[in-house]
């Protein structure tokens, strides 16, 4: 197989494995309406997402602390992690169904996804020395599609039992890990005995080549997962304002989140021409403007409201791979995996704070378009951090 064809094939395998693994992420959210009716627990809306994020934060911190992505074969770390994530995703099918079991399952799923998302980025960074922005665009686009996939299954399947949906997603995730391990050779030389030093953790707070991109990523993360978590609620609120309209909440949610994959891939291709920094700043500015327009978008007819959601979905996720590209390309090769993992860890910590802030505001003030203004501080701070990045 020619080198170009082999490289393309390997990228496609990595992309599929990332898509399959990250389909576990929002599997609990996709079956949330059914769970709420069974458990009589409306508060699960915020906590079922936050549990995954908290697990992911804990996992990424420990994976980075022990330098697991740099000390062990990347594809093996991916396969073991995605298999464990798929297994714990199913424990609430074995144990008594209650809120504690569900949240524990979601936490442990997030914990092991620490060896999937950032490790997948490391595999791509090790293999694609040139055109990394394009490769990251495809890779994070796969993550976005994986995140949206359970909503597609729910929307098309209608009355598919949640047990069937969870089992299908888990099998898909394991399959992706197996394909990655069998078909993609490891190119990075393992650093035996390498430890992720505490000094490196402290260094994240000091001026560095990747600091602007890291801070821009943090601002982006304040918005993204809270937007995704409360997107079904926003769509339901729009439907309440227009009761004469027939729409499928899961399919609208899928379409909006999946639009992020288009933003990721398109941004990656554009980065080849104008650079990752300019793409990241432009998309972050676009998502900021979308947040400002949310209250006014609720008065739009369905077609225009749907178009607005697609633009917002594409912009909100599309800058992520370019921030990751900037961090990966400016970190040292010896600690690249650990740095990516740790930056991701802190980014997801911000998502928990943002989600809980919006949940608290929704509980006290009710659902409205103005509620989403709580997302604004993140993108604004990210734009400020990236203002001089080249």
Secondary structure per residue as TSV (DSSP state, phi and psi in degrees):
chain	resnum	aa	ss	phi	psi
A	1	X	-	360.0	127.1
A	2	X	-	-56.7	155.8
A	3	X	H	-58.4	-42.8
A	4	X	H	-63.8	-44.6
A	5	X	H	-65.3	-38.9
A	6	X	H	-64.8	-42.4
A	7	X	H	-62.3	-44.2
A	8	X	H	-62.9	-42.1
A	9	X	H	-61.9	-45.2
A	10	X	H	-62.6	-40.2
A	11	X	H	-61.8	-42.4
A	12	X	H	-63.4	-38.8
A	13	X	H	-65.6	-45.0
A	14	X	H	-61.4	-42.1
A	15	X	H	-62.0	-45.2
A	16	X	H	-63.6	-43.1
A	17	X	H	-62.7	-39.4
A	18	X	H	-66.1	-42.3
A	19	X	H	-60.5	-47.6
A	20	X	H	-65.1	-43.2
A	21	X	H	-67.4	-43.6
A	22	X	H	-79.4	-4.6
A	23	X	T	-64.8	-16.3
A	24	X	T	-71.7	-20.4
A	25	X	T	-61.4	-53.2
A	26	X	T	-105.9	19.6
A	27	X	H	-59.5	-38.5
A	28	X	H	-66.9	-36.8
A	29	X	H	-66.5	-35.8
A	30	X	H	-65.1	-30.6
A	31	X	T	-101.8	10.9
A	32	X	H	-57.9	-45.2
A	33	X	H	-56.1	-40.6
A	34	X	H	-68.0	-39.9
A	35	X	H	-65.2	-41.3
A	36	X	H	-62.2	-37.4
A	37	X	H	-71.6	-30.5
A	38	X	H	-79.9	-42.3
A	39	X	H	-93.3	-13.1
A	40	X	T	55.0	48.8
A	41	X	-	-132.1	82.1
A	42	X	T	-63.9	-21.8
A	43	X	T	-70.3	-8.0
A	44	X	H	-63.7	-19.6
A	45	X	H	-52.1	-48.2
A	46	X	H	-86.3	-37.9
A	47	X	H	-75.8	-25.9
A	48	X	H	-69.8	-28.8
A	49	X	H	-80.5	-44.9
A	50	X	H	-62.6	-32.6
A	51	X	H	-62.2	-42.5
A	52	X	H	-63.7	-44.4
A	53	X	H	-62.8	-43.2
A	54	X	H	-64.3	-40.1
A	55	X	H	-63.1	-41.9
A	56	X	H	-64.7	-40.8
A	57	X	H	-61.2	-47.6
A	58	X	H	-61.7	-45.0
A	59	X	H	-64.1	-47.5
A	60	X	H	-63.2	-37.1
A	61	X	H	-64.3	-44.7
A	62	X	H	-71.6	-38.7
A	63	X	H	-60.4	-41.3
A	64	X	H	-72.8	-40.6
A	65	X	H	-59.2	-39.7
A	66	X	T	-97.0	9.5
A	67	X	T	53.9	35.4
A	68	X	H	-58.6	-43.0
A	69	X	H	-65.2	-21.6
A	70	X	H	-100.4	-22.4
A	71	X	H	-92.9	-19.6
A	72	X	S	-124.2	160.5
A	73	X	-	-58.3	125.1
A	74	X	H	-60.2	-45.0
A	75	X	H	-65.7	-33.0
A	76	X	H	-69.2	-41.0
A	77	X	H	-59.8	-42.3
A	78	X	H	-62.0	-48.9
A	79	X	H	-64.5	-47.3
A	80	X	H	-62.3	-43.8
A	81	X	H	-65.5	-45.2
A	82	X	H	-69.4	-32.2
A	83	X	H	-67.5	-42.8
A	84	X	H	-67.0	-39.5
A	85	X	H	-62.3	-40.9
A	86	X	H	-65.8	-37.1
A	87	X	H	-67.7	-48.3
A	88	X	H	-71.2	-19.2
A	89	X	T	-63.8	-19.6
A	90	X	T	-104.6	1.4
A	91	X	G	-66.9	-24.1
A	92	X	G	-78.8	-0.3
A	93	X	G	-90.2	-12.8
A	94	X	T	-104.4	-43.0
A	95	X	S	-90.9	166.4
A	96	X	-	-54.8	136.3
A	97	X	-	-80.9	108.6
A	98	X	S	-149.1	173.0
A	99	X	H	-60.9	-37.9
A	100	X	H	-63.9	-43.3
A	101	X	H	-65.1	-43.6
A	102	X	H	-61.0	-48.0
A	103	X	H	-69.0	-35.4
A	104	X	H	-64.3	-43.2
A	105	X	H	-60.0	-44.6
A	106	X	H	-65.9	-39.8
A	107	X	H	-62.3	-46.9
A	108	X	H	-69.3	-33.8
A	109	X	H	-60.9	-47.4
A	110	X	H	-60.9	-38.3
A	111	X	H	-58.2	-48.1
A	112	X	H	-79.7	-18.4
A	113	X	G	-66.5	-12.6
A	114	X	G	-61.3	-23.4
A	115	X	G	-95.9	9.6
A	116	X	T	-112.3	-64.4
A	117	X	H	-64.3	-59.9
A	118	X	H	-67.1	-32.5
A	119	X	H	-68.7	-37.6
A	120	X	H	-60.2	-39.8
A	121	X	H	-65.0	-38.9
A	122	X	H	-64.7	-42.9
A	123	X	H	-58.1	-42.8
A	124	X	H	-66.7	-42.6
A	125	X	H	-64.1	-34.8
A	126	X	H	-70.9	-32.8
A	127	X	H	-89.5	-32.3
A	128	X	-	-111.8	89.8
A	129	X	S	-73.7	-32.0
A	130	X	S	-114.2	151.1
A	131	X	S	67.0	29.3
A	132	X	H	-63.9	-35.5
A	133	X	H	-60.1	-39.9
A	134	X	H	-66.7	-45.3
A	135	X	H	-61.6	-42.9
A	136	X	H	-64.5	-35.4
A	137	X	H	-59.6	-46.0
A	138	X	H	-65.9	-39.5
A	139	X	H	-66.9	-49.4
A	140	X	H	-70.8	-30.7
A	141	X	H	-59.1	-38.1
A	142	X	H	-64.9	-39.3
A	143	X	H	-60.7	-42.9
A	144	X	H	-63.8	-44.6
A	145	X	H	-63.6	-38.7
A	146	X	H	-62.0	-40.3
A	147	X	H	-61.8	-39.9
A	148	X	H	-80.1	-21.4
A	149	X	H	-55.6	-44.8
A	150	X	H	-58.7	-33.2
A	151	X	H	-66.3	-35.6
A	152	X	H	-64.7	-44.9
A	153	X	H	-59.7	-42.0
A	154	X	H	-67.0	-41.8
A	155	X	H	-68.5	-40.7
A	156	X	H	-82.2	-32.2
A	157	X	H	-81.5	-19.3
A	158	X	S	64.3	-95.2
A	159	X	S	-97.6	23.1
A	160	X	-	-59.0	126.0
A	161	X	-	-59.8	145.1
A	162	X	H	-62.1	-28.9
A	163	X	H	-63.3	-42.1
A	164	X	H	-65.2	-41.6
A	165	X	H	-63.4	-46.2
A	166	X	H	-64.5	-40.8
A	167	X	H	-65.2	-41.4
A	168	X	H	-62.6	-44.1
A	169	X	H	-65.3	-40.8
A	170	X	H	-64.4	-42.8
A	171	X	H	-64.6	-39.4
A	172	X	H	-61.5	-42.6
A	173	X	H	-62.5	-45.5
A	174	X	H	-63.9	-41.2
A	175	X	H	-58.6	-40.6
A	176	X	H	-63.5	-41.1
A	177	X	H	-64.7	-39.1
A	178	X	H	-64.8	-45.7
A	179	X	H	-59.7	-43.7
A	180	X	H	-60.6	-46.1
A	181	X	H	-65.7	-37.8
A	182	X	H	-79.8	-31.4
A	183	X	H	-108.6	-15.5
A	184	X	S	-114.1	112.5
A	185	X	-	-72.2	150.5
A	186	X	-	-83.2	131.8
A	187	X	-	-107.1	-20.0
A	188	X	S	-82.8	133.6
A	189	X	-	-75.9	126.7
A	190	X	-	-67.5	141.4
A	191	X	-	-102.3	93.8
A	192	X	T	-67.8	135.4
A	193	X	T	79.1	-1.0
A	194	X	-	-67.4	135.1
A	195	X	-	-123.3	141.4
A	196	X	-	-80.5	102.9
A	197	X	-	-73.8	152.5
A	198	X	H	-62.0	-32.0
A	199	X	H	-60.3	-34.4
A	200	X	H	-67.9	-33.9
A	201	X	H	-64.0	-43.1
A	202	X	H	-64.8	-34.4
A	203	X	H	-64.6	-21.4
A	204	X	T	-63.9	-22.9
A	205	X	T	-91.2	-1.2
A	206	X	S	-102.3	159.6
A	207	X	-	-56.5	133.6
A	208	X	-	-155.6	171.7
A	209	X	T	-64.5	-31.6
A	210	X	T	-99.4	1.0
A	211	X	H	-61.0	-46.1
A	212	X	H	-58.1	-42.1
A	213	X	H	-66.7	-37.2
A	214	X	H	-61.9	-46.1
A	215	X	H	-68.2	-37.0
A	216	X	H	-62.3	-39.7
A	217	X	H	-63.0	-40.6
A	218	X	H	-61.4	-43.8
A	219	X	H	-62.1	-41.1
A	220	X	H	-62.1	-40.1
A	221	X	H	-71.2	-29.3
A	222	X	H	-56.7	-33.9
A	223	X	H	-87.2	-47.5
A	224	X	H	-60.1	-58.2
A	225	X	H	-73.7	-26.8
A	226	X	H	-68.7	-41.3
A	227	X	H	-57.7	-47.9
A	228	X	H	-64.7	-41.2
A	229	X	H	-65.7	-37.7
A	230	X	H	-99.1	3.1
A	231	X	H	-59.8	-46.9
A	232	X	H	-59.2	-33.2
A	233	X	H	-69.8	-39.2
A	234	X	H	-63.6	-42.6
A	235	X	H	-65.9	-40.2
A	236	X	H	-64.7	-38.5
A	237	X	H	-64.7	-40.6
A	238	X	H	-61.3	-40.8
A	239	X	H	-63.8	-37.3
A	240	X	H	-64.8	-32.4
A	241	X	H	-76.3	-19.3
A	242	X	T	-132.5	69.0
A	243	X	T	-64.2	-16.6
A	244	X	T	-80.7	-5.0
A	245	X	-	-94.1	135.9
A	246	X	-	-100.0	124.1
A	247	X	-	-148.5	156.5
A	248	X	-	-103.2	110.0
A	249	X	H	-56.7	-47.3
A	250	X	H	-60.1	-40.0
A	251	X	H	-71.6	-38.0
A	252	X	H	-64.2	-39.9
A	253	X	H	-64.7	-45.1
A	254	X	H	-58.0	-47.9
A	255	X	H	-60.4	-41.5
A	256	X	H	-67.3	-46.5
A	257	X	H	-67.0	-42.4
A	258	X	H	-64.3	-27.0
A	259	X	H	-58.8	-25.9
A	260	X	H	-61.2	-31.1
A	261	X	H	-64.8	-38.6
A	262	X	H	-63.8	-41.8
A	263	X	H	-63.0	-39.8
A	264	X	H	-65.3	-49.0
A	265	X	H	-68.2	-45.7
A	266	X	H	-62.1	-41.9
A	267	X	H	-64.2	-37.3
A	268	X	H	-64.4	-41.0
A	269	X	H	-68.3	-39.5
A	270	X	H	-67.4	-31.4
A	271	X	H	-62.5	-27.5
A	272	X	H	-62.4	-26.1
A	273	X	H	-98.0	-41.2
A	274	X	H	-117.4	-3.6
A	275	X	-	96.2	149.9
A	276	X	H	-65.8	-35.9
A	277	X	H	-62.1	-45.6
A	278	X	H	-67.0	-39.1
A	279	X	H	-63.6	-45.8
A	280	X	H	-61.5	-44.8
A	281	X	H	-64.7	-41.6
A	282	X	H	-65.0	-43.4
A	283	X	H	-71.3	-35.6
A	284	X	H	-65.7	-37.9
A	285	X	H	-65.0	-40.8
A	286	X	H	-61.9	-44.6
A	287	X	H	-67.1	-32.0
A	288	X	H	-62.1	-44.9
A	289	X	H	-64.3	-36.8
A	290	X	H	-63.2	-41.1
A	291	X	H	-59.7	-43.2
A	292	X	H	-61.6	-29.5
A	293	X	H	-91.3	-5.4
A	294	X	H	-53.8	-50.3
A	295	X	H	-59.2	-33.3
A	296	X	H	-83.1	-23.4
A	297	X	H	-68.4	-23.3
A	298	X	T	-67.7	-16.1
A	299	X	T	-90.4	-3.5
A	300	X	S	-76.2	153.6
A	301	X	-	-66.3	162.5
A	302	X	H	-53.2	-43.6
A	303	X	H	-61.3	-46.9
A	304	X	H	-70.5	-36.2
A	305	X	H	-64.5	-42.6
A	306	X	H	-62.3	-40.4
A	307	X	H	-63.5	-41.1
A	308	X	H	-60.0	-44.4
A	309	X	H	-63.3	-37.6
A	310	X	H	-64.7	-43.0
A	311	X	H	-63.4	-45.3
A	312	X	H	-63.3	-44.3
A	313	X	H	-61.2	-41.6
A	314	X	H	-65.6	-42.1
A	315	X	H	-74.0	-40.1
A	316	X	H	-63.2	-35.1
A	317	X	H	-98.1	-23.8
A	318	X	H	-65.5	-24.8
A	319	X	T	-81.7	-17.1
A	320	X	H	-57.5	-49.2
A	321	X	H	-64.6	-28.8
A	322	X	H	-74.7	-35.8
A	323	X	H	-62.7	-43.2
A	324	X	H	-64.5	-37.2
A	325	X	H	-61.2	-45.3
A	326	X	H	-63.9	-41.5
A	327	X	H	-66.1	-47.2
A	328	X	H	-63.5	-41.6
A	329	X	H	-73.5	-20.1
A	330	X	H	-105.4	-2.1
A	331	X	S	-90.8	155.9
A	332	X	-	-71.1	149.0
A	333	X	T	-65.0	-30.4
A	334	X	T	-65.8	-34.1
A	335	X	T	-118.1	15.5
A	336	X	H	-57.9	-45.8
A	337	X	H	-62.1	-41.9
A	338	X	H	-70.1	-39.3
A	339	X	H	-64.3	-47.0
A	340	X	H	-58.6	-41.8
A	341	X	H	-65.3	-42.4
A	342	X	H	-71.3	-41.7
A	343	X	H	-61.1	-41.3
A	344	X	H	-61.9	-39.2
A	345	X	H	-57.2	-51.4
A	346	X	H	-69.1	-32.7
A	347	X	H	-61.7	-41.7
A	348	X	H	-74.9	-25.2
A	349	X	H	-61.1	-39.5
A	350	X	H	-64.7	-32.1
A	351	X	H	-64.7	-36.3
A	352	X	H	-64.1	-45.1
A	353	X	H	-61.9	-42.8
A	354	X	H	-66.0	-43.5
A	355	X	H	-62.9	-45.3
A	356	X	H	-69.5	-33.2
A	357	X	H	-62.6	-47.4
A	358	X	H	-66.0	-38.0
A	359	X	H	-61.8	-41.3
A	360	X	H	-65.4	-41.7
A	361	X	H	-65.7	-39.0
A	362	X	H	-65.1	-38.2
A	363	X	H	-68.0	-34.6
A	364	X	H	-89.6	-35.1
A	365	X	H	-112.7	-9.7
A	366	X	-	86.8	170.5
A	367	X	S	-83.1	133.0
A	368	X	-	-161.6	169.5
A	369	X	G	-65.3	-32.2
A	370	X	G	-65.5	-22.0
A	371	X	G	-57.0	-33.4
A	372	X	G	-75.5	-4.6
A	373	X	G	-67.4	-15.2
A	374	X	G	-66.5	-13.0
A	375	X	G	-81.1	-17.8
A	376	X	H	-61.1	-39.5
A	377	X	H	-55.7	-35.6
A	378	X	H	-63.9	-59.5
A	379	X	H	-60.4	-36.2
A	380	X	H	-64.3	-44.5
A	381	X	H	-64.5	-37.8
A	382	X	H	-64.8	-41.5
A	383	X	H	-63.8	-38.9
A	384	X	H	-64.5	-42.1
A	385	X	H	-66.3	-32.0
A	386	X	T	-93.0	5.1
A	387	X	T	-61.5	-29.0
A	388	X	T	-114.8	9.8
A	389	X	-	-76.1	136.8
A	390	X	-	-125.4	360.0
